[in-house]
Structures are given as C-alpha cells and as structure tokens.
Amino acid sequence: MESFIYHDLGRINYADALKRQTSIFESLIVAKKEGRTEENQLFFCEHDPVLTIGKSGKDSNLLVSDELLRQRGISFYHTNRGGDITYHGYGQITGYPVFDLEYWNLGLKQYIGRLEEVIIRFLAVYGIKGERLDGATGVWIQPDIPGKARKICAIGVKSSRFVTMHGFALNINTDLNYFSLINPCGFKDKGVTSLEKELGIQQDFELAKSRILSIFRELFA
C-alpha cells in the first residue's frame, strides 16, 4: 500500500486547485483531532498564469500595477503559505503534497529539506546540479556564485498539526519573462531558470512529472 494517493489535475486555475487541496487539508486535520486516519494526497498540476504571495511576503515585490496584470490575464492571490512572491504558469510543474508529517515522523524543517531533495535528485537525472542556499528555501543552480545564482524551484508550505498544504513550483518549460514582473521570492540580485533554459531544448513535460513522482515515492515511502 502506498503512503499517499497521487492526483494529476492537469491544467487548472489557481483558485480551483487551492479549493481542492484545502478541502483535503482540513479533512486530514479533523481526522487527526478525532483519532482517525485519512489518506495523504499529492497533487500535480499546471496553472493558468498567476502570481501568489505568501503571508510573509511584501507587496512591494510586485513590480507592476493591478491594471497591467488584468490586461495580461494574470491572476494575483495573497495566500497562507510561507515565502514571498512567485509565479505559476504553463510549462511549470506545481506540486501540492497534503501530507500528515507524523506518518513519516518528520518535522516541518525536515519535510522541506526532503522536498528539496526530491528536486535535487530529479535534476541530477538531467545532469544538473541542484543545490540549497542558506536562508532561502527552494532549489538553486550555482547559488554561491555572484551574478549566476538562479532558482529553478520555489517552495512554500503551510502546516497545521503537522499537516501540510501548498508545496513546490518547478520550472520545466516555463516562460521566464513573467518573472520580470516581480522580485522572485523577494530577491533582487538572483535570477530564475528552467530545465529548458539549462539544457537548451524544450523538455518532455509528462516525462518530467513521471520522474518527479517516482522520486516522491522513493523518499516518501
């Protein structure tokens, strides 16, 4: 028996995906309070263009007006996850693990480290060295080289009673021009990248999802 149920939501707007994961998140918490167990669930999806900002984020990291966002068809949400502002859109794998961390005897810091490890191992399949950056959650490439540090995966999580929601956003074939509208994750001196940009060719999106799922099953067995 697997430790979680996997759902591929395909392309879905942010509000609908948020409603879906919030429902499972709340059900897991109620079950814990009542001494019952419910299934952990993992959602993968691809969003319509949207900017989201975490509870500790600063609105000043949005560099354009609401009117310009409307003109370009980009949604904007304040969310209850950790982290600052980021972009979700086509060509990006967004993952929402709604997990009871006590199932794996994990604390929140350990859990975030394991999410990062999923992405690091995924990138290694493509010959890319993904790394951590002290004080900055997520996965980076050349994080310690001034002018070259670039983020390929953002991570932001909400946790209550050791139950999680929200998760990661991994750039596969993402249009990186959208990130010029913000200071990504609050940084002004670091860049963003994608698997396509690093390898110089568009990647098989479905294969990428399959590979990440396989690593999730290894690390969250």
KETITOR-655563 format. One record per residue (C-alpha): residue in one letter; x, y, z. Coordinates in steps of 0.25 Angstrom, whole numbers. Example, Ala and Ser with C-alpha at 12.3 -4.5 7.8 and 13.67 -1.06 7.14 Angstrom:
<vovos>
<vovo><aa>A</aa><c1>49</c1><c2>-18</c2><c3>31</c3></vovo>
<vovo><aa>S</aa><c1>55</c1><c2>-4</c2><c3>29</c3></vovo>
</vovos>
This chain:
<vovos>
<vovo><aa>M</aa><c1>0</c1><c2>0</c2><c3>0</c3></vovo>
<vovo><aa>E</aa><c1>5</c1><c2>14</c2><c3>-4</c3></vovo>
<vovo><aa>S</aa><c1>7</c1><c2>25</c2><c3>6</c3></vovo>
<vovo><aa>F</aa><c1>0</c1><c2>35</c2><c3>-2</c3></vovo>
<vovo><aa>I</aa><c1>-11</c1><c2>36</c2><c3>-13</c3></vovo>
<vovo><aa>Y</aa><c1>-6</c1><c2>43</c2><c3>-26</c3></vovo>
<vovo><aa>H</aa><c1>-15</c1><c2>52</c2><c3>-34</c3></vovo>
<vovo><aa>D</aa><c1>-11</c1><c2>59</c2><c3>-47</c3></vovo>
<vovo><aa>L</aa><c1>-20</c1><c2>71</c2><c3>-48</c3></vovo>
<vovo><aa>G</aa><c1>-15</c1><c2>75</c2><c3>-62</c3></vovo>
<vovo><aa>R</aa><c1>-16</c1><c2>90</c2><c3>-65</c3></vovo>
<vovo><aa>I</aa><c1>-25</c1><c2>96</c2><c3>-55</c3></vovo>
<vovo><aa>N</aa><c1>-27</c1><c2>111</c2><c3>-50</c3></vovo>
<vovo><aa>Y</aa><c1>-21</c1><c2>114</c2><c3>-36</c3></vovo>
<vovo><aa>A</aa><c1>-34</c1><c2>116</c2><c3>-29</c3></vovo>
<vovo><aa>D</aa><c1>-39</c1><c2>102</c2><c3>-32</c3></vovo>
<vovo><aa>A</aa><c1>-26</c1><c2>95</c2><c3>-29</c3></vovo>
<vovo><aa>L</aa><c1>-26</c1><c2>103</c2><c3>-15</c3></vovo>
<vovo><aa>K</aa><c1>-40</c1><c2>99</c2><c3>-12</c3></vovo>
<vovo><aa>R</aa><c1>-37</c1><c2>84</c2><c3>-15</c3></vovo>
<vovo><aa>Q</aa><c1>-25</c1><c2>84</c2><c3>-6</c3></vovo>
<vovo><aa>T</aa><c1>-31</c1><c2>92</c2><c3>5</c3></vovo>
<vovo><aa>S</aa><c1>-42</c1><c2>82</c2><c3>6</c3></vovo>
<vovo><aa>I</aa><c1>-33</c1><c2>70</c2><c3>7</c3></vovo>
<vovo><aa>F</aa><c1>-24</c1><c2>78</c2><c3>17</c3></vovo>
<vovo><aa>E</aa><c1>-36</c1><c2>81</c2><c3>26</c3></vovo>
<vovo><aa>S</aa><c1>-41</c1><c2>67</c2><c3>25</c3></vovo>
<vovo><aa>L</aa><c1>-27</c1><c2>62</c2><c3>30</c3></vovo>
<vovo><aa>I</aa><c1>-27</c1><c2>71</c2><c3>42</c3></vovo>
<vovo><aa>V</aa><c1>-41</c1><c2>68</c2><c3>46</c3></vovo>
<vovo><aa>A</aa><c1>-38</c1><c2>53</c2><c3>45</c3></vovo>
<vovo><aa>K</aa><c1>-26</c1><c2>55</c2><c3>54</c3></vovo>
<vovo><aa>K</aa><c1>-34</c1><c2>62</c2><c3>64</c3></vovo>
<vovo><aa>E</aa><c1>-44</c1><c2>51</c2><c3>64</c3></vovo>
<vovo><aa>G</aa><c1>-33</c1><c2>40</c2><c3>65</c3></vovo>
<vovo><aa>R</aa><c1>-36</c1><c2>35</c2><c3>51</c3></vovo>
<vovo><aa>T</aa><c1>-26</c1><c2>34</c2><c3>39</c3></vovo>
<vovo><aa>E</aa><c1>-29</c1><c2>38</c2><c3>25</c3></vovo>
<vovo><aa>E</aa><c1>-20</c1><c2>37</c2><c3>13</c3></vovo>
<vovo><aa>N</aa><c1>-9</c1><c2>46</c2><c3>10</c3></vovo>
<vovo><aa>Q</aa><c1>-10</c1><c2>52</c2><c3>-4</c3></vovo>
<vovo><aa>L</aa><c1>-1</c1><c2>58</c2><c3>-15</c3></vovo>
<vovo><aa>F</aa><c1>-6</c1><c2>67</c2><c3>-26</c3></vovo>
<vovo><aa>F</aa><c1>2</c1><c2>71</c2><c3>-38</c3></vovo>
<vovo><aa>C</aa><c1>-4</c1><c2>82</c2><c3>-47</c3></vovo>
<vovo><aa>E</aa><c1>0</c1><c2>93</c2><c3>-57</c3></vovo>
<vovo><aa>H</aa><c1>-7</c1><c2>107</c2><c3>-54</c3></vovo>
<vovo><aa>D</aa><c1>-12</c1><c2>118</c2><c3>-63</c3></vovo>
<vovo><aa>P</aa><c1>-3</c1><c2>130</c2><c3>-61</c3></vovo>
<vovo><aa>V</aa><c1>-4</c1><c2>134</c2><c3>-47</c3></vovo>
<vovo><aa>L</aa><c1>5</c1><c2>142</c2><c3>-36</c3></vovo>
<vovo><aa>T</aa><c1>4</c1><c2>137</c2><c3>-22</c3></vovo>
<vovo><aa>I</aa><c1>10</c1><c2>144</c2><c3>-10</c3></vovo>
<vovo><aa>G</aa><c1>12</c1><c2>137</c2><c3>4</c3></vovo>
<vovo><aa>K</aa><c1>8</c1><c2>142</c2><c3>17</c3></vovo>
<vovo><aa>S</aa><c1>22</c1><c2>148</c2><c3>20</c3></vovo>
<vovo><aa>G</aa><c1>23</c1><c2>154</c2><c3>6</c3></vovo>
<vovo><aa>K</aa><c1>24</c1><c2>168</c2><c3>3</c3></vovo>
<vovo><aa>D</aa><c1>14</c1><c2>175</c2><c3>-8</c3></vovo>
<vovo><aa>S</aa><c1>26</c1><c2>184</c2><c3>-12</c3></vovo>
<vovo><aa>N</aa><c1>32</c1><c2>171</c2><c3>-19</c3></vovo>
<vovo><aa>L</aa><c1>21</c1><c2>172</c2><c3>-29</c3></vovo>
<vovo><aa>L</aa><c1>27</c1><c2>182</c2><c3>-39</c3></vovo>
<vovo><aa>V</aa><c1>14</c1><c2>185</c2><c3>-48</c3></vovo>
<vovo><aa>S</aa><c1>0</c1><c2>190</c2><c3>-46</c3></vovo>
<vovo><aa>D</aa><c1>-12</c1><c2>182</c2><c3>-44</c3></vovo>
<vovo><aa>E</aa><c1>-17</c1><c2>188</c2><c3>-57</c3></vovo>
<vovo><aa>L</aa><c1>-5</c1><c2>182</c2><c3>-65</c3></vovo>
<vovo><aa>L</aa><c1>-8</c1><c2>169</c2><c3>-58</c3></vovo>
<vovo><aa>R</aa><c1>-22</c1><c2>169</c2><c3>-63</c3></vovo>
<vovo><aa>Q</aa><c1>-18</c1><c2>174</c2><c3>-77</c3></vovo>
<vovo><aa>R</aa><c1>-9</c1><c2>162</c2><c3>-78</c3></vovo>
<vovo><aa>G</aa><c1>-19</c1><c2>152</c2><c3>-72</c3></vovo>
<vovo><aa>I</aa><c1>-10</c1><c2>149</c2><c3>-60</c3></vovo>
<vovo><aa>S</aa><c1>-17</c1><c2>146</c2><c3>-46</c3></vovo>
<vovo><aa>F</aa><c1>-12</c1><c2>150</c2><c3>-33</c3></vovo>
<vovo><aa>Y</aa><c1>-14</c1><c2>144</c2><c3>-19</c3></vovo>
<vovo><aa>H</aa><c1>-10</c1><c2>146</c2><c3>-5</c3></vovo>
<vovo><aa>T</aa><c1>-8</c1><c2>132</c2><c3>1</c3></vovo>
<vovo><aa>N</aa><c1>-6</c1><c2>126</c2><c3>14</c3></vovo>
<vovo><aa>R</aa><c1>7</c1><c2>119</c2><c3>11</c3></vovo>
<vovo><aa>G</aa><c1>21</c1><c2>123</c2><c3>15</c3></vovo>
<vovo><aa>G</aa><c1>30</c1><c2>130</c2><c3>6</c3></vovo>
<vovo><aa>D</aa><c1>29</c1><c2>143</c2><c3>-3</c3></vovo>
<vovo><aa>I</aa><c1>24</c1><c2>145</c2><c3>-17</c3></vovo>
<vovo><aa>T</aa><c1>25</c1><c2>135</c2><c3>-28</c3></vovo>
<vovo><aa>Y</aa><c1>19</c1><c2>132</c2><c3>-42</c3></vovo>
<vovo><aa>H</aa><c1>12</c1><c2>120</c2><c3>-46</c3></vovo>
<vovo><aa>G</aa><c1>8</c1><c2>117</c2><c3>-61</c3></vovo>
<vovo><aa>Y</aa><c1>9</c1><c2>108</c2><c3>-73</c3></vovo>
<vovo><aa>G</aa><c1>21</c1><c2>99</c2><c3>-74</c3></vovo>
<vovo><aa>Q</aa><c1>23</c1><c2>98</c2><c3>-59</c3></vovo>
<vovo><aa>I</aa><c1>20</c1><c2>86</c2><c3>-50</c3></vovo>
<vovo><aa>T</aa><c1>13</c1><c2>91</c2><c3>-38</c3></vovo>
<vovo><aa>G</aa><c1>12</c1><c2>81</c2><c3>-27</c3></vovo>
<vovo><aa>Y</aa><c1>3</c1><c2>81</c2><c3>-14</c3></vovo>
<vovo><aa>P</aa><c1>6</c1><c2>70</c2><c3>-4</c3></vovo>
<vovo><aa>V</aa><c1>-5</c1><c2>69</c2><c3>6</c3></vovo>
<vovo><aa>F</aa><c1>3</c1><c2>61</c2><c3>16</c3></vovo>
<vovo><aa>D</aa><c1>2</c1><c2>57</c2><c3>31</c3></vovo>
<vovo><aa>L</aa><c1>16</c1><c2>58</c2><c3>34</c3></vovo>
<vovo><aa>E</aa><c1>15</c1><c2>49</c2><c3>46</c3></vovo>
<vovo><aa>Y</aa><c1>13</c1><c2>38</c2><c3>37</c3></vovo>
<vovo><aa>W</aa><c1>28</c1><c2>39</c2><c3>33</c3></vovo>
<vovo><aa>N</aa><c1>32</c1><c2>45</c2><c3>47</c3></vovo>
<vovo><aa>L</aa><c1>36</c1><c2>57</c2><c3>41</c3></vovo>
<vovo><aa>G</aa><c1>37</c1><c2>72</c2><c3>46</c3></vovo>
<vovo><aa>L</aa><c1>34</c1><c2>83</c2><c3>37</c3></vovo>
<vovo><aa>K</aa><c1>49</c1><c2>87</c2><c3>34</c3></vovo>
<vovo><aa>Q</aa><c1>52</c1><c2>72</c2><c3>31</c3></vovo>
<vovo><aa>Y</aa><c1>40</c1><c2>72</c2><c3>22</c3></vovo>
<vovo><aa>I</aa><c1>44</c1><c2>84</c2><c3>14</c3></vovo>
<vovo><aa>G</aa><c1>58</c1><c2>78</c2><c3>13</c3></vovo>
<vovo><aa>R</aa><c1>52</c1><c2>65</c2><c3>7</c3></vovo>
<vovo><aa>L</aa><c1>44</c1><c2>73</c2><c3>-3</c3></vovo>
<vovo><aa>E</aa><c1>57</c1><c2>80</c2><c3>-7</c3></vovo>
<vovo><aa>E</aa><c1>64</c1><c2>66</c2><c3>-8</c3></vovo>
<vovo><aa>V</aa><c1>53</c1><c2>61</c2><c3>-18</c3></vovo>
<vovo><aa>I</aa><c1>56</c1><c2>73</c2><c3>-27</c3></vovo>
<vovo><aa>I</aa><c1>71</c1><c2>71</c2><c3>-26</c3></vovo>
<vovo><aa>R</aa><c1>70</c1><c2>57</c2><c3>-29</c3></vovo>
<vovo><aa>F</aa><c1>61</c1><c2>60</c2><c3>-41</c3></vovo>
<vovo><aa>L</aa><c1>71</c1><c2>70</c2><c3>-47</c3></vovo>
<vovo><aa>A</aa><c1>82</c1><c2>60</c2><c3>-45</c3></vovo>
<vovo><aa>V</aa><c1>75</c1><c2>51</c2><c3>-55</c3></vovo>
<vovo><aa>Y</aa><c1>77</c1><c2>62</c2><c3>-65</c3></vovo>
<vovo><aa>G</aa><c1>92</c1><c2>64</c2><c3>-61</c3></vovo>
<vovo><aa>I</aa><c1>89</c1><c2>77</c2><c3>-54</c3></vovo>
<vovo><aa>K</aa><c1>94</c1><c2>80</c2><c3>-40</c3></vovo>
<vovo><aa>G</aa><c1>83</c1><c2>86</c2><c3>-32</c3></vovo>
<vovo><aa>E</aa><c1>87</c1><c2>92</c2><c3>-18</c3></vovo>
<vovo><aa>R</aa><c1>81</c1><c2>98</c2><c3>-6</c3></vovo>
<vovo><aa>L</aa><c1>84</c1><c2>113</c2><c3>-2</c3></vovo>
<vovo><aa>D</aa><c1>85</c1><c2>116</c2><c3>13</c3></vovo>
<vovo><aa>G</aa><c1>74</c1><c2>125</c2><c3>17</c3></vovo>
<vovo><aa>A</aa><c1>66</c1><c2>123</c2><c3>4</c3></vovo>
<vovo><aa>T</aa><c1>56</c1><c2>111</c2><c3>3</c3></vovo>
<vovo><aa>G</aa><c1>56</c1><c2>104</c2><c3>-11</c3></vovo>
<vovo><aa>V</aa><c1>66</c1><c2>98</c2><c3>-21</c3></vovo>
<vovo><aa>W</aa><c1>76</c1><c2>107</c2><c3>-28</c3></vovo>
<vovo><aa>I</aa><c1>87</c1><c2>105</c2><c3>-38</c3></vovo>
<vovo><aa>Q</aa><c1>101</c1><c2>111</c2><c3>-35</c3></vovo>
<vovo><aa>P</aa><c1>95</c1><c2>118</c2><c3>-23</c3></vovo>
<vovo><aa>D</aa><c1>109</c1><c2>123</c2><c3>-17</c3></vovo>
<vovo><aa>I</aa><c1>113</c1><c2>130</c2><c3>-30</c3></vovo>
<vovo><aa>P</aa><c1>110</c1><c2>145</c2><c3>-30</c3></vovo>
<vovo><aa>G</aa><c1>103</c1><c2>148</c2><c3>-43</c3></vovo>
<vovo><aa>K</aa><c1>100</c1><c2>134</c2><c3>-47</c3></vovo>
<vovo><aa>A</aa><c1>91</c1><c2>129</c2><c3>-35</c3></vovo>
<vovo><aa>R</aa><c1>78</c1><c2>125</c2><c3>-41</c3></vovo>
<vovo><aa>K</aa><c1>65</c1><c2>118</c2><c3>-35</c3></vovo>
<vovo><aa>I</aa><c1>59</c1><c2>106</c2><c3>-42</c3></vovo>
<vovo><aa>C</aa><c1>49</c1><c2>102</c2><c3>-32</c3></vovo>
<vovo><aa>A</aa><c1>41</c1><c2>110</c2><c3>-21</c3></vovo>
<vovo><aa>I</aa><c1>36</c1><c2>104</c2><c3>-9</c3></vovo>
<vovo><aa>G</aa><c1>25</c1><c2>110</c2><c3>1</c3></vovo>
<vovo><aa>V</aa><c1>17</c1><c2>102</c2><c3>11</c3></vovo>
<vovo><aa>K</aa><c1>6</c1><c2>103</c2><c3>21</c3></vovo>
<vovo><aa>S</aa><c1>6</c1><c2>94</c2><c3>33</c3></vovo>
<vovo><aa>S</aa><c1>-4</c1><c2>92</c2><c3>44</c3></vovo>
<vovo><aa>R</aa><c1>-4</c1><c2>80</c2><c3>54</c3></vovo>
<vovo><aa>F</aa><c1>8</c1><c2>74</c2><c3>45</c3></vovo>
<vovo><aa>V</aa><c1>-2</c1><c2>74</c2><c3>33</c3></vovo>
<vovo><aa>T</aa><c1>3</c1><c2>81</c2><c3>21</c3></vovo>
<vovo><aa>M</aa><c1>-2</c1><c2>88</c2><c3>8</c3></vovo>
<vovo><aa>H</aa><c1>4</c1><c2>97</c2><c3>-3</c3></vovo>
<vovo><aa>G</aa><c1>17</c1><c2>92</c2><c3>-8</c3></vovo>
<vovo><aa>F</aa><c1>27</c1><c2>94</c2><c3>-19</c3></vovo>
<vovo><aa>A</aa><c1>27</c1><c2>100</c2><c3>-33</c3></vovo>
<vovo><aa>L</aa><c1>38</c1><c2>95</c2><c3>-43</c3></vovo>
<vovo><aa>N</aa><c1>41</c1><c2>102</c2><c3>-56</c3></vovo>
<vovo><aa>I</aa><c1>41</c1><c2>92</c2><c3>-67</c3></vovo>
<vovo><aa>N</aa><c1>38</c1><c2>99</c2><c3>-80</c3></vovo>
<vovo><aa>T</aa><c1>33</c1><c2>112</c2><c3>-73</c3></vovo>
<vovo><aa>D</aa><c1>33</c1><c2>125</c2><c3>-80</c3></vovo>
<vovo><aa>L</aa><c1>43</c1><c2>132</c2><c3>-70</c3></vovo>
<vovo><aa>N</aa><c1>39</c1><c2>146</c2><c3>-75</c3></vovo>
<vovo><aa>Y</aa><c1>27</c1><c2>146</c2><c3>-65</c3></vovo>
<vovo><aa>F</aa><c1>37</c1><c2>147</c2><c3>-54</c3></vovo>
<vovo><aa>S</aa><c1>41</c1><c2>161</c2><c3>-59</c3></vovo>
<vovo><aa>L</aa><c1>28</c1><c2>166</c2><c3>-53</c3></vovo>
<vovo><aa>I</aa><c1>33</c1><c2>162</c2><c3>-39</c3></vovo>
<vovo><aa>N</aa><c1>45</c1><c2>161</c2><c3>-30</c3></vovo>
<vovo><aa>P</aa><c1>44</c1><c2>146</c2><c3>-30</c3></vovo>
<vovo><aa>C</aa><c1>43</c1><c2>141</c2><c3>-15</c3></vovo>
<vovo><aa>G</aa><c1>47</c1><c2>155</c2><c3>-11</c3></vovo>
<vovo><aa>F</aa><c1>61</c1><c2>154</c2><c3>-17</c3></vovo>
<vovo><aa>K</aa><c1>66</c1><c2>166</c2><c3>-26</c3></vovo>
<vovo><aa>D</aa><c1>80</c1><c2>160</c2><c3>-28</c3></vovo>
<vovo><aa>K</aa><c1>77</c1><c2>146</c2><c3>-32</c3></vovo>
<vovo><aa>G</aa><c1>71</c1><c2>140</c2><c3>-45</c3></vovo>
<vovo><aa>V</aa><c1>62</c1><c2>129</c2><c3>-49</c3></vovo>
<vovo><aa>T</aa><c1>63</c1><c2>118</c2><c3>-59</c3></vovo>
<vovo><aa>S</aa><c1>56</c1><c2>106</c2><c3>-64</c3></vovo>
<vovo><aa>L</aa><c1>60</c1><c2>92</c2><c3>-69</c3></vovo>
<vovo><aa>E</aa><c1>58</c1><c2>96</c2><c3>-83</c3></vovo>
<vovo><aa>K</aa><c1>67</c1><c2>108</c2><c3>-82</c3></vovo>
<vovo><aa>E</aa><c1>78</c1><c2>100</c2><c3>-75</c3></vovo>
<vovo><aa>L</aa><c1>78</c1><c2>89</c2><c3>-85</c3></vovo>
<vovo><aa>G</aa><c1>75</c1><c2>98</c2><c3>-97</c3></vovo>
<vovo><aa>I</aa><c1>63</c1><c2>90</c2><c3>-102</c3></vovo>
<vovo><aa>Q</aa><c1>49</c1><c2>88</c2><c3>-99</c3></vovo>
<vovo><aa>Q</aa><c1>46</c1><c2>77</c2><c3>-89</c3></vovo>
<vovo><aa>D</aa><c1>36</c1><c2>65</c2><c3>-89</c3></vovo>
<vovo><aa>F</aa><c1>26</c1><c2>71</c2><c3>-79</c3></vovo>
<vovo><aa>E</aa><c1>19</c1><c2>58</c2><c3>-76</c3></vovo>
<vovo><aa>L</aa><c1>32</c1><c2>50</c2><c3>-74</c3></vovo>
<vovo><aa>A</aa><c1>37</c1><c2>61</c2><c3>-64</c3></vovo>
<vovo><aa>K</aa><c1>25</c1><c2>59</c2><c3>-56</c3></vovo>
<vovo><aa>S</aa><c1>26</c1><c2>44</c2><c3>-56</c3></vovo>
<vovo><aa>R</aa><c1>41</c1><c2>45</c2><c3>-52</c3></vovo>
<vovo><aa>I</aa><c1>37</c1><c2>54</c2><c3>-40</c3></vovo>
<vovo><aa>L</aa><c1>26</c1><c2>45</c2><c3>-36</c3></vovo>
<vovo><aa>S</aa><c1>36</c1><c2>33</c2><c3>-36</c3></vovo>
<vovo><aa>I</aa><c1>45</c1><c2>41</c2><c3>-27</c3></vovo>
<vovo><aa>F</aa><c1>34</c1><c2>45</c2><c3>-17</c3></vovo>
<vovo><aa>R</aa><c1>30</c1><c2>30</c2><c3>-16</c3></vovo>
<vovo><aa>E</aa><c1>44</c1><c2>27</c2><c3>-12</c3></vovo>
<vovo><aa>L</aa><c1>46</c1><c2>38</c2><c3>-2</c3></vovo>
<vovo><aa>F</aa><c1>32</c1><c2>37</c2><c3>4</c3></vovo>
<vovo><aa>A</aa><c1>30</c1><c2>22</c2><c3>4</c3></vovo>
</vovos>
